[in-house]
Amino acid sequence: MHLRTVRRLLYREILGATAFVLLAFLGLFLFIDLVGELDALGKGGYTLGQALLVCALQVPGHVYELAPIGVLIGAIYALARLAQSSEFTILRTGGLGPGRALALLAQLGLALAALTFVVGDFVAPWCDTQATLQVSRRQGRIDTGAGGVWLRDSRPAADGEHRYTLHIGVAHDDGVVEKIRIFAFGPQGELRTRTTAARAVVGEDGVWQLDEVRISQWAADSTPALGPDQTLDHLRWASGLTRQVVASAVLPLHTMTTTALYTYMTHLAENDQSAQRYEIKFWKKALYPLACLVMMALALPFAYLHARSGGVSLKVFGGILLGISFVLLNNVTGHLGLLHHWTPWLAASLPSALYLLMSLGAFSWLVRYR
């Protein structure tokens, strides 16, 4: 049997089933998101159209999250149906050996992984950011939590490195922040100045334009004394905190691309802050699309089960359980990695590695003994 015909048959069946599963899941998630937005209707001029827009902007993020599960369930359904109708048996007698079948599905899995990466690293972060900004315009600000956001920065000086600790109380879009406090510390850790500003615009180059500024300064000696406050209408403050770094600290974690995560975790490490949470998230985001390849390998053994081993519905149910267990393990390993200080790339790759070994083990056993 011609390999191109076999590839076209398998890919058509798997992609069709995967698309159907994803559409079903997306319809359910869209309904849940819309129900969650109903409480905000009418508040601050929030309309049904805006609520639908926010829900629609969350769809690419759901596609990214559901892609491995959709691939697993769709592939299991397609392969189990081919096995039940004896079509897969005909393909095997026509020359489709286990190695060739695994190679064909691996190619499709890699293509779906690449598509998932594009959606998760380019489309979903932009859409999630726009959805967050839509909600922030309704609320009048970006939600930074009750305690605001704390940042650190450092800068070399003539008498040694000076360190800065910043607190942002309120954040808006386009790099606008309010209620800023900047604490400057000398090389020995002594407090040098405290700068407060009512408002600031963060530049792309890290230069902050502060408005309504008040500066409190302490003398750098053995018995520091507080001098009189200095007030300024405007002040330019240069730092390493660019708009991208501030946005990474203010916006939700799921709105960050792999590049933004790498930039922010590097900034945290350079300023002696804990970056493990962002390192784990970086590796999870970088490796998560490869889960589509793992799910494709996990689905292949179902094609080698005979019809008497269970109907298509039973196999699909088993696929759903496998998908749920993968998501749970993926989330649990992230939390365990934070608690036990595991190597970030290991915590991120452990679930996919375990399921890949499990799928290859089941596939080898079925090929040899069934």
C-alpha positions, 0 to 999 in steps of 0.5 A: 500500500502506498505510504502517501495514501496511508498517511492521508488516511491516518492524518485525515481521521486524526485531525478531524477527530481532534478538531471535533474534540477541541471544538466541543471543549472550547464551546464548554469553556466559552460558556463557563467564561461567559457565565463568569462575566455575567456578574460584571455586566452593567458595572462601569458601562460593561456591556454584553458585547465587551463580555463576549469580546473578553471571552473570545480573547480567552479562546486561544489560551484555551486552545493552547491548554487543551491541545494535548488532551484534544490530540490524545482523545482525537487520536484514540477515537480515530485509531480505535475506530479504524481498529474496530472496523478492521481498517487498521488491520488491513493497513498492517497486512498491507505493510504498515509496520509498528515502526512506520506507524510510530514514525507517521504519528510522530511526524503529525505530532511534531507538526501539531507541537509546532502549531501549539507553540505558535498559538501559545507563544504568539497568539494566546499571550497577545489575546490574554493581554488584551483581555486583561486590559479590557478588564482593567479598563472596566476596573480603572486599573490592572489588578496588582493585588492588595499589596501592590507589586514590589520590584528590585533594581541595581546600579553601579555608583562611584562608592559601590553598587546601589540597590533600589526597591520599588513598590507600585500601588496601581498599574494601568496599560501603556506603561502608566503606574501610580503610587510609586515608592523608590527606596535607594540603598547604599553599598552597605545596605544603608537607606540613602533616599526614599522617593515617592511619586503620584504617577509615572510613565515607564519608558521602553528604555527603562527611563521613568518619567515621575510626576509629583515627586517627593524625595527624602534623603539621609546623610551617609555617615555613622549617624544618618540624619534625615534632611528636609524633603525635596519636592519636584514636579517632574523627575527622570529616573533611569533604571534597568526596569524597562516597560517589559519587566514592569509588565511581566511583574504586573500582568498575570503569568499566563500573558507572558511569552517564553521570551518575556519569561526569560527576560524577567527571570534573568532580571530577578536572578541578577537582583538576587530575587527568587526566580524559580517560579518563573524558571519552571514556568519558562520550561513548562511553556517551552516544553508543553507543546511537545506534549502533543507528540507524547499524546500521539505516542500514547494513543497509538497502542489503542490501535493494536487493541482488538475490538473485543478489548472494549468499544470505541466509547470505552477507549475514548473514556480511557483517553479522557482519564489519561488526559486528566491524569496528565494535566494533574501530574503536570500541575502537581510537579510544578508545585512540588518543584517549587516546594522542594527546589527541583531543577526547573527543567526537570520539574517541567519535563517530568510528566511528559517523560513519564507518559512517553515511557509509559506509551512506548512500553505499552506499545512494545508490549502490544506489538510483541504479545498481541 
